[in-house]
Amino acid sequence: METQRATPKTIDEYIANYPPEVQASLQKLRRTIRAAAPEATEAISYQIPTFKLHGNLVHFAAFKDHLSFFPTSSGVEHFKAELSAYKNAKGTIQFPLDRPVPYELIERITRFRVEENRARAAAKKKKAG
């Protein structure tokens, strides 16, 4: 699915590069993350959609046969048992396009990452203050 394209400047531009059925999954993934992290800002980082809250929160991307969700290594590790049905690595999870995407699990992982980033930011502020 990936081809040589101009680097998107927004998540809307990124999603527009995919077929309608993949766009629908990407938009639902985006809404799921937004629901779990309403204070996060959207960006493109590493040429993929990114949500930021006190630093990078989560990223996502589309590939030929799957969607990837990047909740950092701590997000993958914390939900390791629930993610055992999916191909995953240190900081990424792959959800095959021919299977239902576990949006509820993605929402819980994102909420975990929000709390993790908030705690890290509070600790930095306390240390600096």
N, C-alpha and C positions, 0 to 999 in steps of 0.2 A: 504494500500500500504506500510505502514511503517512496517519494520521487524527489527529484531536485526541484525545490520550490524556493521562492523568496521567503526569508525568515519572517514569520508573522510577528506583528507588533502587539496584537491583542489576542485574547482567547477566542473571541468571535472569528477573527481571521484564521486562527489555527483550525477551529472546528469546520469552517467553510471549505477547507481543503479536502474533506472526506465525503464519501457517498452518503446519501440521506439516512440510511439505516445506522451507519456508524455515527453520524452527526447526532442522531436521537440519543444514542447511548452516551456519547460525550456530554451532551447537554444535561442528561439526567445525572451523570456523575458530577458535573459542575454544580447542579442544584443541590445535590446531596452534600457536597463539601460546604457549600454556602450555608445550608441549614445548620450544619454542625459548627461552623466557624463564621457567624455573621459579621464579626468585626474584622475579619481578614480582608486583605486587599488582593486583587487579581493582578497578575503580571505574567510576562513570558520570561522564563529563566532557563538557561540551557536549551533554548529554542523550543520549550514545551510549556504548556499551561502550569502556572504555579500560584499557590495561595501563600501569602506572607502574613505572619503575625509574630512580632518580635523575632524576625528572621524568617527563613524558609520554613513553611509549615508542611505542605504536601505538594506534590507534582502529579500530573497524569499525562498520558499520551496514548495515541492509537498506533497500532502496527498492523501488519497484514492479517494476522489471525487472532489478535488479542488486544485488549486494553491493558495498559500498565498503570499501576498506582504506586507512587513512590512516597511512603510515609516515613522515611529514614529507617535506619537499622533498628532503632528502639521501637518504632511502631510495628515492624515485622516481628521482632522478638517477643514483644508483649502479647501478641495475638497468635503466636506460633501454632498452638494447637488448633485454633479455628481456621488457620490458613493452610493446614496440611493437605487439603484437597486441591490446592492451587500451586502451580509452579511459582516458587519464590526464591529470592536470594537475599543477601545482606540488607538491602534497602528497597527492594522492589517486589511487587506481586503481579503476576500475569493472570488476567481473567479472559479465558477463551471467548471469542465472539459468538461461538455456536452454543454457548451455555448461558443461563441466567447470571447476571452480575449481582453479587451480594451487596446491594446498596446499603442495607441496614448495617452490615459489618463495616463497610467503608465509613459510614457515619460514625460508628463507635470508635474506629481507629482515629478518625479525624478529631473527635472530641478528646481522645487521649493525648493526641499531639498538641492540641490547644492548651490543655492543662500543663503539659510538659514545658512548652515554650513560655507560658506565663510564669511558671515556677522558676525557670532559668532566668528570665528577665527580672523577676523580683529579687532573686539571689544576687544578681549582678548589681542591681540598684542598691541593695542593702550593703554590699561590700564596698561600693563606691561612695556611699553616703556616710 
